[in-house]
């Protein structure tokens, strides 16, 4: 009894000039129930300092790079004299590489169109809220990313190298109608490259998120391989040359 | 805060207080007011989670892209003072910028490299957002805005590529716009709309210039604002959704 009284006195001490009280105890779905301690900081000044730091870092890097590397300026434009090779800027050179292997409508319009469509619809295809805010979602997600990237790199390099050595366009000339070499076969090969990881993952009971990770990684890794191939390995006439064997005056870094 | 008399008189003055609606931000209330009463700061929430501040979560790529955009606007405006978008004058003014304008070559370098860097950083930012699953609800629509921003960034970079009017730009744009011509049905019309004719010419130069200095930057500012605003409205970085495991 006395114990209870002293506890009571401890919670509601008499003769204090503070005015506070427990209003109610909540068990249930209140906004902060079950959220644990709040781990937040005031944005001022931490976030702003981060941003100032990034601002200084980025501008300093640009500043230094601009001191040592000059922006290129070629001879004045001349519609009568074609440059060789006429390369697109680096972020489109992957598309240009793709153009070498199939019909331009397929490489330049349909495939980029599908990619944009894929990107836009991605959050509506994978709409689960689980594992948001975690890199690669899970350990398995990380493994899927690494293996898909590796697989795609090998498959795309093989595709580019083989098509370059035994051009479908040339070897099927006269054997099959042009749409077979220009449309059907390349589309089929790319579809197979894209679908293999999807089928493998589906069979292993992968989640939609994991399939999306594979698809996105196929896209990203293909873009990287195609860009490197177009940027570093294409010389005069957009022919394939190894960088160490590039004819003089075709250094791809020149126009960069 | 021990403040000297003149400073105190300044910060208490009618003029100062018409600018700043808060006191020195050394306490929670004034720190909150600093963020909410300033148009540039109010894109930030008053408080952020420690999780979302970890550098190896976001790598600051989104902010870096915005900074690069700022550098591009600044250097771009400087270049506009000298550059003339006509077939006869474009190349000579480029030479002029490089040879006789004080810091002209340097400003052009900054603009060029910032443009390349922005494309790269925007792509990396997209990869970061994807691999951290930050496109998941309720952030779906902000992802879509991000995809549009990527396309606008590519467009801004591509239209700027033509402006020096040298061999490099002329033939790169010829190659690029030829691809547009291969679109089924609408291809030739699209290509002609872009070029203002059948080949890269004066019409193309003025079209690309207008897109490059007006339409695309304005669209970018608009959508970047929406993009930032929605990051806040959707609950900050998706790092906040991750379970606590520190």
Interface residues (C-beta under 8 A of the other chain):
Chain A: X36 X39 X40 X41 X42 X43 X44 X45 X46 X47 X48 X50 X51 X54 X55 X58 X59 X62 X63 X65 X66 X67 X69 X70 X71 X72 X73 X74 X75 X76 X77 X78 X79 X81 X82 X83 X86 X87 X88 X89 X90 X91 X92 X95 X96 X99 X103 X104 X105 X108 X109 X116 X119 X120 X122 X123 X124 X126 X127 X128 X129 X131 X132 X133 X134 X135 X136 X137 X145 X209 X213 X216 X220 X255 X256
Chain B: X25 X28 X31 X32 X34 X35 X41 X44 X45 X46 X47 X48 X49 X50 X51 X53 X57 X60 X63 X64 X67 X68 X71 X87 X91 X94 X95 X98 X105 X106 X108 X109 X110 X111 X112 X113 X114 X116 X117 X119 X123 X127 X130 X131 X132 X133 X134 X135 X136 X137 X139 X140 X143 X144 X147 X151 X154 X157 X158 X161 X164 X165 X166 X167 X168 X169 X170 X171 X172 X174 X175 X176 X178 X179 X180 X182 X183 X184 X187 X199 X200 X237 X238 X239 X240 X241 X242 X244
